[in-house]
Amino acid sequence: MKKDMTLTTSTLRSEKVNNIRLSSVWACVKAAVLCSRPIVSLARLYTQLLGEPISPLQTLYLLNAQLSFLMLVFPLSFTIMVRILFLVWFGVALLQCRRAGLGR
């Protein structure tokens, strides 16, 4: 005698729950980073240096551009392909800064 049991689950519902959890986790992490003391302090410093108000999100864009520039020009023995990737990263970082209202 063969005994079979079939269990059905709703995969659509479980995927939706997983997506909601990931998005809420991402929102919490983003809020925590934007409200962190170092980012807010750095935003104040950039505001004083640039003479215009800089938000914490704009500060993160500036940090991304600075890090990508350092990786591009830092004298390490990277292959040409890695250097090209750093150049693309720097270009994308500059575009993000421009879209965020920086570099008018």
N, CA, C and O of each residue as an XYZ file, in Angstrom:
416
protein
N       0.838     -1.171      0.000
C       0.000      0.000      0.000
C       0.885      1.238      0.000
O       1.770      1.374      0.845
N       0.652      2.121     -0.928
C       1.455      3.330     -1.092
C       0.774      4.486     -0.370
O      -0.421      4.729     -0.539
N       1.557      5.191      0.436
C       0.999      6.321      1.179
C       1.656      7.597      0.672
O       2.870      7.761      0.793
N       0.887      8.472      0.125
C       1.373      9.762     -0.364
C       0.638     10.872      0.356
O      -0.554     10.779      0.650
N       1.374     11.902      0.625
C       0.762     13.066      1.244
C       1.253     14.299      0.494
O       2.455     14.459      0.276
N       0.357     15.143      0.112
C       0.697     16.358     -0.611
C       0.373     17.560      0.261
O      -0.751     17.731      0.731
N       1.373     18.372      0.458
C       1.182     19.605      1.214
C       1.335     20.773      0.269
O       2.324     20.857     -0.459
N       0.396     21.654      0.269
C       0.474     22.829     -0.605
C       0.709     24.064      0.242
O       0.162     24.208      1.335
N       1.518     24.930     -0.278
C       1.762     26.210      0.386
C       1.634     27.314     -0.638
O       1.785     27.095     -1.840
N       1.363     28.457     -0.157
C       1.246     29.607     -1.037
C       2.618     30.263     -1.154
O       3.048     30.972     -0.244
N       3.298     30.031     -2.261
C       4.626     30.617     -2.438
C       4.539     32.113     -2.662
O       5.443     32.856     -2.280
N       3.455     32.560     -3.278
C       3.303     33.991     -3.518
C       3.236     34.747     -2.203
O       3.843     35.808     -2.053
N       2.495     34.196     -1.256
C       2.356     34.863      0.030
C       3.685     34.888      0.783
O       4.027     35.909      1.379
N       4.440     33.795      0.772
C       5.709     33.753      1.502
C       6.734     34.688      0.866
O       7.520     35.307      1.584
N       6.746     34.808     -0.463
C       7.654     35.753     -1.111
C       7.295     37.183     -0.758
O       8.180     38.012     -0.549
N       6.008     37.477     -0.689
C       5.573     38.831     -0.335
C       6.006     39.176      1.083
O       6.461     40.290      1.341
N       5.867     38.227      1.999
C       6.293     38.457      3.383
C       7.799     38.685      3.439
O       8.258     39.574      4.156
N       8.577     37.899      2.696
C      10.026     38.081      2.687
C      10.406     39.439      2.123
O      11.303     40.091      2.656
N       9.746     39.884      1.057
C      10.043     41.195      0.481
C       9.704     42.317      1.446
O      10.445     43.295      1.539
N       8.616     42.194      2.151
C       8.245     43.227      3.118
C       9.274     43.284      4.236
O       9.656     44.368      4.677
N       9.712     42.147      4.686
C      10.699     42.127      5.756
C      12.019     42.754      5.307
O      12.620     43.530      6.049
N      12.466     42.425      4.110
C      13.720     42.993      3.629
C      13.610     44.494      3.434
O      14.538     45.233      3.764
N      12.496     44.948      2.908
C      12.354     46.391      2.691
C      12.261     47.139      4.012
O      12.796     48.241      4.137
N      11.594     46.559      4.993
C      11.510     47.242      6.284
C      12.860     47.240      6.995
O      13.209     48.204      7.676
N      13.612     46.166      6.837
C      14.957     46.130      7.418
C      15.838     47.178      6.749
O      16.579     47.893      7.425
N      15.759     47.271      5.423
C      16.548     48.262      4.697
C      16.169     49.674      5.128
O      17.049     50.519      5.292
N      14.885     49.946      5.313
C      14.440     51.273      5.749
C      14.965     51.596      7.144
O      15.346     52.735      7.412
N      14.987     50.619      8.021
C      15.502     50.847      9.376
C      17.005     51.121      9.359
O      17.486     52.004     10.069
N      17.735     50.372      8.558
C      19.186     50.582      8.464
C      19.481     51.951      7.881
O      20.358     52.662      8.372
N      18.750     52.330      6.828
C      18.956     53.632      6.199
C      18.663     54.763      7.179
O      19.415     55.734      7.256
N      17.573     54.635      7.926
C      17.231     55.667      8.910
C      18.284     55.749     10.007
O      18.622     56.842     10.463
N      18.801     54.604     10.433
C      19.821     54.605     11.487
C      21.114     55.257     11.006
O      21.756     55.993     11.756
N      21.494     54.992      9.768
C      22.727     55.586      9.230
C      22.553     57.088      9.063
O      23.449     57.860      9.406
N      21.403     57.508      8.537
C      21.194     58.936      8.301
C      21.091     59.736      9.595
O      21.373     60.934      9.608
N      20.692     59.087     10.674
C      20.573     59.782     11.963
C      21.780     59.568     12.866
O      21.805     60.065     13.992
N      22.775     58.838     12.390
C      23.926     58.562     13.240
C      24.741     59.821     13.490
O      24.774     60.729     12.660
N      25.385     59.865     14.624
C      26.134     61.045     15.034
C      27.277     61.405     14.070
O      27.439     62.583     13.752
N      28.078     60.431     13.593
C      29.162     60.812     12.683
C      28.663     61.423     11.366
O      29.261     62.373     10.860
N      27.585     60.891     10.816
C      27.073     61.415      9.550
C      26.496     62.810      9.749
O      26.713     63.698      8.925
N      25.765     63.001     10.834
C      25.194     64.326     11.105
C      26.307     65.341     11.370
O      26.223     66.479     10.908
N      27.343     64.946     12.104
C      28.470     65.850     12.370
C      29.211     66.191     11.078
O      29.599     67.339     10.862
N      29.400     65.205     10.239
C      30.063     65.450      8.963
C      29.206     66.342      8.061
O      29.738     67.161      7.310
N      27.897     66.185      8.133
C      26.997     67.054      7.364
C      27.135     68.504      7.824
O      27.125     69.424      7.006
N      27.262     68.703      9.126
C      27.474     70.066      9.639
C      28.806     70.637      9.152
O      28.887     71.810      8.788
N      29.850     69.801      9.146
C      31.153     70.247      8.669
C      31.089     70.629      7.188
O      31.602     71.675      6.791
N      30.460     69.782      6.375
C      30.309     70.103      4.951
C      29.487     71.381      4.759
O      29.769     72.174      3.860
N      28.482     71.578      5.597
C      27.674     72.799      5.514
C      28.532     74.029      5.762
O      28.403     75.031      5.059
N      29.410     73.957      6.759
C      30.289     75.084      7.060
C      31.309     75.302      5.949
O      31.589     76.442      5.581
N      31.865     74.223      5.415
C      32.900     74.351      4.385
C      32.332     74.842      3.048
O      32.947     75.666      2.372
N      31.163     74.332      2.679
C      30.603     74.668      1.376
C      29.714     75.908      1.401
O      29.426     76.484      0.352
N      29.281     76.321      2.579
C      28.464     77.519      2.685
C      27.026     77.331      2.250
O      26.323     78.315      2.022
N      26.578     76.114      2.131
C      25.180     75.826      1.815
C      24.760     74.613      2.640
O      25.597     73.780      2.989
N      23.480     74.510      2.949
C      23.052     73.389      3.791
C      23.216     72.042      3.084
O      22.797     71.868      1.939
N      23.830     71.100      3.787
C      24.075     69.752      3.271
C      23.343     68.770      4.182
O      23.556     68.768      5.395
N      22.492     67.944      3.606
C      21.739     66.952      4.382
C      22.610     65.714      4.632
O      23.626     65.524      3.965
N      22.214     64.883      5.584
C      22.969     63.642      5.800
C      22.997     62.734      4.566
O      23.996     62.054      4.334
N      21.937     62.708      3.781
C      21.939     61.903      2.564
C      22.946     62.451      1.552
O      23.655     61.678      0.908
N      23.012     63.762      1.408
C      24.010     64.365      0.531
C      25.421     64.090      1.047
O      26.357     63.946      0.260
N      25.570     64.020      2.362
C      26.866     63.687      2.947
C      27.301     62.287      2.528
O      28.471     62.066      2.216
N      26.366     61.346      2.520
C      26.706     59.996      2.078
C      27.107     59.980      0.606
O      28.009     59.237      0.220
N      26.445     60.793     -0.221
C      26.833     60.888     -1.633
C      28.246     61.464     -1.776
O      29.032     60.996     -2.599
N      28.558     62.472     -0.976
C      29.898     63.053     -1.018
C      30.957     62.045     -0.556
O      32.033     61.958     -1.147
N      30.652     61.296      0.487
C      31.596     60.272      0.952
C      31.816     59.199     -0.108
O      32.936     58.723     -0.288
N      30.758     58.821     -0.804
C      30.882     57.841     -1.881
C      31.793     58.377     -2.985
O      32.643     57.646     -3.495
N      31.623     59.637     -3.356
C      32.460     60.223     -4.399
C      33.919     60.320     -3.947
O      34.832     60.064     -4.732
N      34.134     60.684     -2.696
C      35.502     60.792     -2.197
C      36.189     59.431     -2.144
O      37.354     59.306     -2.520
N      35.473     58.416     -1.679
C      36.058     57.081     -1.609
C      36.358     56.533     -3.007
O      37.403     55.919     -3.222
N      35.451     56.752     -3.947
C      35.696     56.261     -5.307
C      36.876     56.991     -5.944
O      37.641     56.383     -6.692
N      37.038     58.287     -5.660
C      38.179     59.031     -6.195
C      39.488     58.519     -5.595
O      40.480     58.358     -6.305
N      39.485     58.263     -4.280
C      40.696     57.736     -3.643
C      41.088     56.381     -4.215
O      42.270     56.127     -4.448
N      40.123     55.519     -4.443
C      40.431     54.214     -5.007
C      40.919     54.332     -6.447
O      41.688     53.494     -6.919
N      40.473     55.366     -7.135
C      40.891     55.567     -8.521
C      42.341     56.043     -8.603
O      43.090     55.582     -9.465
N      42.741     56.947     -7.730
C      44.072     57.548     -7.849
C      45.101     56.964     -6.886
O      46.291     57.255     -7.010
N      44.666     56.146     -5.931
C      45.607     55.590     -4.971
C      46.577     54.647     -5.680
O      46.147     53.782     -6.443
N      47.880     54.803     -5.438
C      48.871     54.031     -6.205
C      49.037     52.589     -5.723
O      50.050     52.246     -5.113
N      48.060     51.766     -5.994
C      48.173     50.337     -5.737
C      48.257     49.618     -7.073
O      47.849     50.153     -8.103
N      48.779     48.426     -7.049
C      48.979     47.704     -8.302
C      47.720     46.932     -8.702
O      47.671     45.706     -8.605
N      46.716     47.664     -9.147
C      45.498     47.052     -9.658
C      45.636     46.863    -11.165
O      46.384     47.583    -11.827
N      44.916     45.900    -11.688
C      44.924     45.706    -13.135
C      44.148     46.841    -13.804
O      43.428     47.589    -13.143
N      44.304     46.955    -15.102
C      43.636     48.023    -15.837
C      42.115     47.857    -15.776
O      41.381     48.845    -15.783
N      41.643     46.605    -15.717
C      40.204     46.365    -15.646
C      39.624     46.887    -14.335
O      38.539     47.468    -14.319
N      40.340     46.681    -13.253
C      39.884     47.182    -11.954
C      39.909     48.710    -11.952
O      39.012     49.348    -11.401
N      40.936     49.296    -12.569
C      40.990     50.763    -12.666
C      39.810     51.311    -13.458
O      39.265     52.361    -13.119
N      39.417     50.604    -14.511
C      38.266     51.034    -15.310
C      36.986     50.943    -14.470
O      36.122     51.815    -14.558
N      36.866     49.887    -13.655
C      35.711     49.778    -12.763
C      35.683     50.929    -11.747
O      34.620     51.473    -11.448
N      36.856     51.293    -11.221
C      36.922     52.435    -10.304
C      36.535     53.732    -11.012
O      35.887     54.589    -10.411
N      36.919     53.888    -12.267
C      36.548     55.070    -13.030
C      35.035     55.132    -13.238
O      34.432     56.198    -13.117
N      34.432     54.000    -13.546
C      32.974     53.950    -13.700
C      32.294     54.267    -12.375
O      31.310     55.007    -12.341
N      32.812     53.714    -11.291
C      32.268     53.991     -9.959
C      32.337     55.491     -9.658
O      31.380     56.071     -9.145
N      33.471     56.111     -9.979
C      33.633     57.543     -9.741
C      32.643     58.343    -10.582
O      32.057     59.310    -10.095
N      32.452     57.950    -11.834
C      31.492     58.650    -12.688
C      30.072     58.530    -12.168
O      29.325     59.508    -12.170
N      29.696     57.353    -11.727
C      28.354     57.154    -11.163
C      28.195     57.960     -9.880
O      27.137     58.540     -9.638
N      29.233     58.000     -9.062
C      29.178     58.769     -7.812
C      29.000     60.260     -8.100
O      28.252     60.944     -7.403
N      29.689     60.761     -9.129
C      29.514     62.170     -9.488
C      28.109     62.450    -10.000
O      27.534     63.492     -9.686
N      27.552     61.538    -10.779
C      26.171     61.713    -11.248
C      25.186     61.697    -10.077
O      24.228     62.470    -10.062
N      25.415     60.829     -9.109
C      24.544     60.793     -7.941
C      24.631     62.100     -7.145
O      23.621     62.595     -6.645
N      25.828     62.648     -7.032
C      25.990     63.929     -6.337
C      25.241     65.034     -7.073
O      24.579     65.864     -6.450
N      25.346     65.042     -8.381
C      24.658     66.069     -9.166
C      23.141     65.945     -9.013
O      22.448     66.951     -8.866
N      22.627     64.718     -9.048
C      21.176     64.503     -8.901
C      20.697     64.854     -7.504
O      19.531     65.199     -7.318
N      21.592     64.769     -6.509
C      21.234     65.110     -5.138
C      21.292     66.602     -4.888
O      21.023     67.052     -3.774
N      21.642     67.384     -5.910
C      21.666     68.837     -5.748
C      23.021     69.390     -5.401
O      23.125     70.543     -4.984
N      24.058     68.607     -5.561
C      25.410     69.069     -5.264
C      26.126     69.396     -6.579
O      25.802     68.814     -7.614
N      27.062     70.289     -6.552
C      27.865     70.604     -7.714
C      27.141     71.406     -8.780
O      27.211     71.081     -9.965
N      26.461     72.430     -8.367
C      25.709     73.257     -9.329
C      26.611     74.111    -10.140
O      26.144     74.865    -10.994
